[in-house]
């Protein structure tokens, strides 16, 4: 993560290579095969996202928090 904080259960928008914005929810946060409750700027994490497949997200896809 480059900036901000996220936590499990947070609603996010994914903005990337395709023109549409995908709305989803964070169902899990992992780092080096360990479960985390929150992540902050500087953490190297994997986000588990509700109702998305591996092919729906690409490296470089941006996550933005819904306010």
The 8 nearest C-alpha neighbors of each residue, nearest first, counted from 0:
[[1, 40, 41, 42, 2, 43, 39, 44],
 [0, 2, 40, 41, 3, 42, 39, 43],
 [3, 1, 40, 0, 4, 39, 41, 42],
 [2, 4, 40, 39, 5, 1, 0, 38],
 [3, 5, 39, 38, 40, 2, 6, 37],
 [6, 4, 38, 37, 39, 9, 3, 7],
 [5, 7, 37, 9, 36, 8, 38, 4],
 [6, 8, 25, 26, 9, 27, 36, 37],
 [7, 9, 25, 26, 24, 6, 10, 27],
 [8, 10, 7, 25, 24, 6, 11, 5],
 [11, 9, 24, 23, 65, 8, 25, 64],
 [12, 10, 64, 65, 23, 63, 24, 22],
 [13, 11, 22, 63, 21, 62, 64, 20],
 [14, 12, 62, 21, 61, 20, 22, 63],
 [15, 13, 61, 20, 60, 62, 12, 21],
 [16, 14, 60, 17, 61, 13, 59, 18],
 [15, 17, 18, 60, 14, 57, 59, 19],
 [16, 18, 15, 19, 14, 20, 21, 60],
 [17, 19, 16, 20, 15, 14, 21, 13],
 [20, 18, 17, 21, 14, 15, 16, 13],
 [19, 21, 14, 13, 12, 22, 18, 15],
 [20, 22, 13, 12, 19, 23, 14, 11],
 [23, 21, 12, 11, 13, 20, 24, 10],
 [22, 24, 11, 49, 10, 12, 21, 48],
 [25, 23, 10, 49, 9, 48, 11, 8],
 [26, 24, 48, 8, 7, 9, 27, 47],
 [25, 27, 47, 7, 48, 8, 49, 24],
 [28, 26, 47, 7, 25, 46, 29, 48],
 [27, 29, 46, 35, 45, 34, 47, 36],
 [30, 28, 34, 45, 33, 44, 35, 32],
 [29, 31, 44, 33, 32, 45, 43, 34],
 [30, 32, 33, 29, 44, 43, 34, 45],
 [33, 31, 30, 29, 34, 45, 44, 35],
 [34, 32, 30, 29, 31, 35, 28, 44],
 [33, 35, 29, 28, 32, 30, 36, 27],
 [34, 36, 28, 37, 29, 33, 38, 30],
 [35, 37, 6, 7, 28, 34, 38, 27],
 [38, 36, 6, 35, 5, 7, 39, 28],
 [39, 37, 5, 4, 42, 6, 40, 36],
 [38, 40, 4, 3, 42, 41, 5, 0],
 [39, 41, 2, 0, 1, 3, 42, 4],
 [40, 42, 0, 1, 39, 43, 2, 38],
 [43, 41, 0, 40, 44, 39, 38, 30],
 [42, 44, 0, 30, 41, 45, 31, 38],
 [45, 43, 30, 29, 42, 46, 28, 0],
 [44, 46, 29, 28, 30, 47, 43, 27],
 [45, 47, 28, 27, 48, 44, 29, 25],
 [48, 46, 27, 26, 25, 28, 45, 49],
 [47, 49, 25, 26, 24, 46, 51, 23],
 [48, 50, 24, 51, 23, 26, 25, 47],
 [51, 49, 48, 52, 23, 24, 47, 22],
 [52, 50, 49, 48, 55, 53, 56, 23],
 [51, 53, 55, 54, 50, 56, 48, 49],
 [52, 54, 55, 56, 51, 57, 48, 47],
 [53, 55, 52, 56, 57, 51, 58, 50],
 [56, 54, 52, 53, 51, 57, 21, 17],
 [57, 55, 54, 53, 60, 58, 52, 51],
 [58, 56, 60, 59, 55, 54, 15, 16],
 [57, 59, 60, 56, 61, 15, 16, 55],
 [58, 60, 57, 61, 15, 16, 56, 14],
 [59, 61, 15, 58, 57, 14, 56, 13],
 [62, 60, 14, 13, 15, 59, 63, 12],
 [63, 61, 13, 12, 14, 11, 60, 64],
 [62, 64, 12, 11, 13, 65, 61, 14],
 [63, 65, 11, 66, 12, 10, 62, 9],
 [66, 64, 11, 10, 63, 12, 9, 22],
 [65, 64, 10, 11, 63, 12, 9, 5]]
